[in-house]
Amino acid sequence: MINKIMTADEAVAGVKDGMTIMVGGFLATGSPEVLMDALVRKGVKHLTVIANDGGLDVGQPAGEFAGKTSRGVGKLLDNHMVDHLIASHIGVNPKINEQIAEGTLKYTLVPQGTLAEKIRAAAYGLGGVLTPTGVGTPMETEVDELGRTKKVVEIEGKKYLFEMPLHADYAFIRPSLADKFGNYMCAKATKNFNYVMAGAAKHTIIAPEKIVEIGEVNPDIFQVAGVLVDGIVEGEKRWQI
């Protein structure tokens, strides 16, 4: 069996300036922090990041769970590593608006369900998806996040937007539990984008909270097959869910 266990630095060694990466998580819940830290150490620049949002800034959220460091994609933004953020929400992390105002960051907002389905289409090898979201709005004539022309398709008298798949060079995912082949599952709110991103990139890297031997747990609990996973990184700390 291929040994997929590697260090975080080994896992991001192939990430180059200008690449496109996907990062799981929803306001950093379910984001692979150990991999974000490794990217910061590597110092890559000009990334296009596909994620639900821009993660969290220092001190967010308020109260007892306030972070002493940024979380998720927020760590990449702190270090000005992102040129283009493709996300469904940018209103929480103030770094986003600051960098947009500075002219150092471009963003493209994609409706959350549409974003998920465009990623899923890439993972499953589909040519795209049809959605009524955006019909009758400027989204009909705007190009998409990669500059591709959109199409309106009419089926049985109802109009849909044809949305093309979103691919990436790397997908960075945080499972709650995985075995050493890479079969994994995510608990509670961490499911978010951590399932649909598997297989949507050339390389899928996971940083599980816990890793077990193959056959140690009932395989029926796993939601994603390890055949989609290229690397497994240990050391992910437990965060609130």
Salt bridges, closest charged atoms under 4 A:
ASP9 OD1 - ARG41 NH2 2.95
GLU33 OE1 - LYS75 NZ 2.86
ASP37 OD1 - LYS75 NZ 2.83
ASP57 OD1 - LYS95 NZ 2.87
ASP78 OD1 - LYS95 NZ 3.46
ASP83 OD2 - HIS46 ND1 2.81
GLU117 OE2 - ARG120 NE 3.17
ASP144 OD2 - LYS118 NZ 3.94
ASP144 OD2 - ARG148 NE 2.76
GLU145 OE2 - LYS118 NZ 3.08
GLU145 OE2 - ARG148 NH2 3.42
GLU163 OE1 - LYS118 NZ 3.06
GLU163 OE2 - LYS150 NZ 3.19
ASP169 OD1 - LYS202 NZ 3.57
GLU209 OE1 - ARG174 NH2 2.98
GLU209 OE2 - ARG238 NE 3.82
GLU213 OE2 - LYS180 NZ 2.72
GLU236 OE2 - ARG174 NE 3.50
